[in-house]
Amino acid sequence: MEPVAVASPRMPAKEAKGVSAVSEVSTVRLYGLRAMYAFTAVGLLLARWPAIVNPPPGISNAGTVVAMVLGALSLLAVLGIRYPLKMLPLLFFELLWKVMWLVAWGIPLWSAQQLAPDSEQTLISNLVGVVLVPLAIPWGYVFKQYVMAAGHRWGKRVTVSAPAAPAASRTVAANTGVA
């Protein structure tokens, strides 16, 4: 069943004529996205926010950076619950860093049986994310909006206007009454 845009107080009739971005994605898919954002936000809230609020003694500089990045990610995930399509780049980021970690670090160490016990939990959570995030992402919408859609311009918008009359000719026209 094709989604149909209907004019409402929040969506003017001129937008309802064409299919809006949200109506390109099914309601079920939007709820799936919202669930993914909520899962991310709650997971990071439980796993990372205690250390953000009360940092452990001796935490490394890299550890503080990771904690703050993941804290920011959790706050943006909350925003994704309200705006699931506008926050899709957050899920792209989530998917990309997890895939990169798995390919460059997790799987090679695991296959060589050199993965530290604390990294095993990271491996498992990243594998879960690499499975769930792509299931939540509406790939048809992503293709239309991020691959096929025209990009934004790179420079300033050039406005063309009629050249102004030289000051001398305006004075003559004003004195003679000729326009």
Kinemage of the C-alpha trace (Angstrom):
@kinemage 1
@onewidth
@group {chain A} dominant
@subgroup {mainchain}
@vectorlist {calphas} color= white
{ca met a 1} P 0.000 0.000 0.000
{ca glu a 2} L 1.454 3.353 -1.053
{ca pro a 3} L 1.593 6.084 1.595
{ca val a 4} L -0.505 9.136 0.772
{ca ala a 5} L 0.157 12.667 1.995
{ca val a 6} L -2.937 14.473 3.242
{ca ala a 7} L -3.135 18.205 3.943
{ca ser a 8} L -3.283 19.006 7.650
{ca pro a 9} L -2.502 22.021 9.860
{ca arg a 10} L 1.079 20.744 10.109
{ca met a 11} L 1.411 19.990 6.383
{ca pro a 12} L 0.097 22.648 3.997
{ca ala a 13} L -1.869 21.581 0.928
{ca lys a 14} L 0.999 22.474 -1.425
{ca glu a 15} L 3.252 19.936 0.377
{ca ala a 16} L 0.463 17.339 0.401
{ca lys a 17} L 0.255 17.420 -3.419
{ca gly a 18} L 3.709 15.897 -3.708
{ca val a 19} L 4.731 13.071 -1.445
{ca ser a 20} L 6.706 14.451 1.494
{ca ala a 21} L 9.868 12.795 2.782
{ca val a 22} L 8.153 11.253 5.815
{ca ser a 23} L 5.365 9.706 3.744
{ca glu a 24} L 7.963 7.902 1.601
{ca val a 25} L 8.710 5.715 4.626
{ca ser a 26} L 6.082 3.412 6.141
{ca thr a 27} L 4.842 3.967 9.658
{ca val a 28} L 6.224 0.584 10.679
{ca arg a 29} L 9.674 1.590 9.383
{ca leu a 30} L 9.464 4.911 11.276
{ca tyr a 31} L 8.652 3.030 14.487
{ca gly a 32} L 11.591 0.704 13.765
{ca leu a 33} L 13.861 3.732 13.467
{ca arg a 34} L 12.479 5.181 16.678
{ca ala a 35} L 13.064 1.857 18.428
{ca met a 36} L 16.664 1.833 17.170
{ca tyr a 37} L 17.243 5.368 18.473
{ca ala a 38} L 15.647 4.451 21.822
{ca phe a 39} L 17.739 1.265 22.038
{ca thr a 40} L 20.874 3.308 21.367
{ca ala a 41} L 19.968 6.055 23.840
{ca val a 42} L 19.006 3.676 26.664
{ca gly a 43} L 21.992 1.405 26.064
{ca leu a 44} L 24.428 4.297 26.186
{ca leu a 45} L 22.605 5.822 29.157
{ca leu a 46} L 23.077 2.639 31.147
{ca ala a 47} L 26.589 1.822 29.922
{ca arg a 48} L 28.289 5.206 29.583
{ca trp a 49} L 26.495 7.915 31.553
{ca pro a 50} L 27.507 6.675 35.021
{ca ala a 51} L 31.168 7.179 34.026
{ca ile a 52} L 30.347 10.563 32.459
{ca val a 53} L 28.612 11.820 35.602
{ca asn a 54} L 31.161 10.267 37.965
{ca pro a 55} L 34.430 9.648 36.066
{ca pro a 56} L 36.565 6.819 37.397
{ca pro a 57} L 39.929 7.792 38.857
{ca gly a 58} L 42.843 7.536 36.459
{ca ile a 59} L 40.741 7.609 33.284
{ca ser a 60} L 42.881 8.285 30.223
{ca asn a 61} L 42.436 11.257 27.935
{ca ala a 62} L 41.299 8.897 25.166
{ca gly a 63} L 38.794 7.382 27.601
{ca thr a 64} L 37.296 10.796 28.357
{ca val a 65} L 36.983 11.577 24.648
{ca val a 66} L 35.243 8.259 23.940
{ca ala a 67} L 32.903 8.818 26.883
{ca met a 68} L 31.935 12.302 25.693
{ca val a 69} L 31.437 11.226 22.062
{ca leu a 70} L 29.202 8.364 23.161
{ca gly a 71} L 27.396 10.671 25.593
{ca ala a 72} L 26.697 13.106 22.752
{ca leu a 73} L 25.584 10.204 20.580
{ca ser a 74} L 23.087 9.155 23.254
{ca leu a 75} L 21.622 12.668 23.472
{ca leu a 76} L 21.315 12.894 19.696
{ca ala a 77} L 19.643 9.469 19.663
{ca val a 78} L 16.933 10.931 21.902
{ca leu a 79} L 16.415 13.604 19.239
{ca gly a 80} L 16.177 10.798 16.675
{ca ile a 81} L 13.107 9.430 18.455
{ca arg a 82} L 11.253 12.614 17.494
{ca tyr a 83} L 12.887 13.129 14.076
{ca pro a 84} L 13.788 9.639 12.834
{ca leu a 85} L 14.537 10.565 9.212
{ca lys a 86} L 16.372 13.800 9.909
{ca met a 87} L 18.700 11.975 12.290
{ca leu a 88} L 19.597 9.145 9.885
{ca pro a 89} L 23.235 10.345 9.624
{ca leu a 90} L 23.537 9.411 13.298
{ca leu a 91} L 22.699 5.814 12.433
{ca phe a 92} L 25.146 5.956 9.508
{ca phe a 93} L 27.837 7.031 11.974
{ca glu a 94} L 26.828 4.288 14.392
{ca leu a 95} L 26.967 1.640 11.676
{ca leu a 96} L 30.233 2.855 10.184
{ca trp a 97} L 32.247 3.015 13.392
{ca lys a 98} L 31.012 -0.416 14.441
{ca val a 99} L 31.882 -1.985 11.081
{ca met a 100} L 35.277 -0.280 11.082
{ca trp a 101} L 36.057 -1.483 14.615
{ca leu a 102} L 34.988 -5.023 13.777
{ca val a 103} L 36.996 -5.192 10.540
{ca ala a 104} L 40.148 -3.451 11.777
{ca trp a 105} L 40.271 -4.568 15.388
{ca gly a 106} L 37.632 -6.941 16.735
{ca ile a 107} L 37.506 -9.786 14.224
{ca pro a 108} L 41.287 -9.982 13.600
{ca leu a 109} L 41.995 -10.179 17.351
{ca trp a 110} L 39.150 -12.623 17.927
{ca ser a 111} L 40.284 -14.902 15.084
{ca ala a 112} L 43.846 -14.863 16.480
{ca gln a 113} L 42.404 -15.584 19.949
{ca gln a 114} L 44.012 -12.396 21.287
{ca leu a 115} L 40.864 -10.469 22.149
{ca ala a 116} L 40.958 -9.210 25.728
{ca pro a 117} L 38.008 -10.208 27.946
{ca asp a 118} L 36.784 -6.593 28.226
{ca ser a 119} L 36.851 -6.308 24.433
{ca glu a 120} L 34.647 -9.402 24.045
{ca gln a 121} L 31.642 -7.409 25.265
{ca thr a 122} L 32.478 -4.657 22.764
{ca leu a 123} L 32.697 -7.277 20.006
{ca ile a 124} L 29.277 -8.664 20.906
{ca ser a 125} L 27.596 -5.248 21.154
{ca asn a 126} L 29.146 -4.144 17.858
{ca leu a 127} L 27.966 -7.331 16.140
{ca val a 128} L 24.449 -6.692 17.463
{ca gly a 129} L 24.610 -3.107 16.161
{ca val a 130} L 25.886 -4.200 12.742
{ca val a 131} L 22.876 -6.505 12.464
{ca leu a 132} L 20.155 -4.236 13.913
{ca val a 133} L 21.075 -0.822 12.472
{ca pro a 134} L 20.890 -1.917 8.806
{ca leu a 135} L 17.536 -3.575 9.512
{ca ala a 136} L 16.156 -0.285 10.867
{ca ile a 137} L 17.477 1.982 8.090
{ca pro a 138} L 15.004 2.596 5.231
{ca trp a 139} L 17.462 1.935 2.394
{ca gly a 140} L 15.090 2.997 -0.410
{ca tyr a 141} L 14.654 6.386 1.230
{ca val a 142} L 18.412 6.641 1.823
{ca phe a 143} L 19.091 5.922 -1.844
{ca lys a 144} L 16.582 8.590 -2.995
{ca gln a 145} L 17.621 11.246 -0.481
{ca tyr a 146} L 21.376 10.717 -0.201
{ca val a 147} L 22.428 9.184 -3.513
{ca met a 148} L 19.992 10.357 -6.201
{ca ala a 149} L 18.947 13.765 -4.840
{ca ala a 150} L 20.776 16.854 -6.066
{ca gly a 151} L 23.318 18.242 -3.647
{ca his a 152} L 23.342 21.726 -2.232
{ca arg a 153} L 25.250 24.439 -4.050
{ca trp a 154} L 28.865 25.116 -3.061
{ca gly a 155} L 29.115 28.864 -3.606
{ca lys a 156} L 27.116 31.974 -3.002
{ca arg a 157} L 23.870 32.397 -4.858
{ca val a 158} L 24.362 34.850 -7.711
{ca thr a 159} L 21.504 37.300 -8.123
{ca val a 160} L 21.098 39.091 -11.397
{ca ser a 161} L 19.504 42.519 -11.311
{ca ala a 162} L 19.175 45.373 -13.768
{ca pro a 163} L 22.128 47.741 -13.592
{ca ala a 164} L 21.424 50.998 -11.800
{ca ala a 165} L 21.354 54.140 -13.917
{ca pro a 166} L 24.445 56.350 -13.504
{ca ala a 167} L 23.989 59.181 -11.004
{ca ala a 168} L 24.348 61.900 -13.670
{ca ser a 169} L 21.520 60.538 -15.815
{ca arg a 170} L 19.221 60.255 -12.772
{ca thr a 171} L 19.833 63.939 -11.981
{ca val a 172} L 19.061 64.979 -15.563
{ca ala a 173} L 15.921 62.835 -15.648
{ca ala a 174} L 14.720 64.337 -12.353
{ca asn a 175} L 15.295 67.917 -13.541
{ca thr a 176} L 13.665 67.448 -16.942
{ca gly a 177} L 10.805 65.245 -15.769
{ca val a 178} L 11.928 62.553 -18.225
{ca ala a 179} L 12.078 59.094 -16.843
